[in-house]
């Protein structure tokens, strides 16, 4: 996922790098929440509180899916920026990116 993010970061123009920065900040926050969750589960385990494996898997899968979805949106937005002014390009987003 990091490789894909870096590729998108290289493709987007400097004037739109704030979008990449925003996505990076969101990813960082997800990573912080996952770390907090991991510590909470560890402390619960020390206290003898069992955590459901299904819930754990769902938690981490949700974070991963959300990050993947955000990368998909960022990539499609980048494509629209790259093809700005191209009348033959079918926009990924109806409202465009320069509105």
PyMOL commands that set and color helices and strands:
alter all, ss='L'
color gray80, all
select helices_A, chain A and resi 2-11+14-46+53-82
alter helices_A, ss='H'
color red, helices_A
deselect
rebuild
show_as cartoon
